[in-house]
Amino acid sequence: MLFRSVALAPLGSAFTAVGPFAGLVSLAAGNLAAPSRRGGSVVNSGPYSVSALMLASAATTFSLTHSPDVAFQLLLLVVLLSGLIQLLLGLLRFGTIAKYIPYPVFSGLMNGSAILILLPQAQPIFNATPALLLKEPSLLLSQTTLLSVAAAALTVLAYALTRRLNRPAVPPAFIAVIVGSLGFHAAAYLGNISVNELLVGDIPTGLPLLRLFASAPDDLLSLHTWQTLALPVASFATSIALINSLSSFLAQSFSDTLCRERTDPNAELLNQGSANLLSALFGGLPAAGSSSRSKAAYDYGARTRASRLAGGLFAVLVLIWAGPLSPPIPLSVMGGVLLILVYGLVDRWLLLPIGELMKPRDRR
């Protein structure tokens, strides 16, 4: 949720509510647009933190010289072009180089992704940024902070206890969200604590419509505009295409390991390129394969490519109907769920060479 909002934050308050909607669009497009059946079986695609931050940088650049509406259209063009680049790379079979990437690189990317997911959770769980907590440690003892921390801890505990069951009929994360939310609201009611700012809040809903150039202003189509913006648009699109492709390779490798198969990285590039084309058309963020979401899908029973389609359809249903269900969910509970995903995403292989460094004979 945080990165979805950050990506469009430079465009101003008018686009604050567009961020979560754009994230859900990319989640739907990332899983529905998979024309090649030779990609990873349980790769779950959607917004990626790094590319979302890169898109925020592009939004800052474009908003300096253009209105927010024009800048938003330029961002969608960046997403579209990044998809075209991925399609071209897949057709030229550049994905083959993925098998030559050393495992330590994938391990570093996996653990780096876990850190990127982990760090932003300090805000919803402690109800303040780490910098603010360092300046004012007394905030840790405030009612709202204690309530948020307790709700996150209860969410993690509920998940752990549910996982101890051999075959839980309901996904443990779903139970954890319910238990954490009920505990949060019960404690807030008994303590008479105002919690409006601690909840997820309303998410815009509705059937996605075509947004790319749907209402292109005249200055967006002028030759002068493209003389100054052609290079920035191309550079941002290329950077996002490359980082999303690398994330997708990592998710595909993760999927292959879990499902004990070997799929085609070029086919996955075609899938991700198609996803970004579709996402751009309907106003979404850049989509990439996610190791954390793929791991979560596998843990909840996903084993075939049908899980990708099911994930995309579920995102569409959320876009259309599930908006009213999100406001009562506390942000700290969602932070607790992400802590669980981070724990499952961390690659323990990295601990082995660190242990070997303690032995002088193995140091080299």
Disulfide bonds with the S-S distance in Angstrom:
none
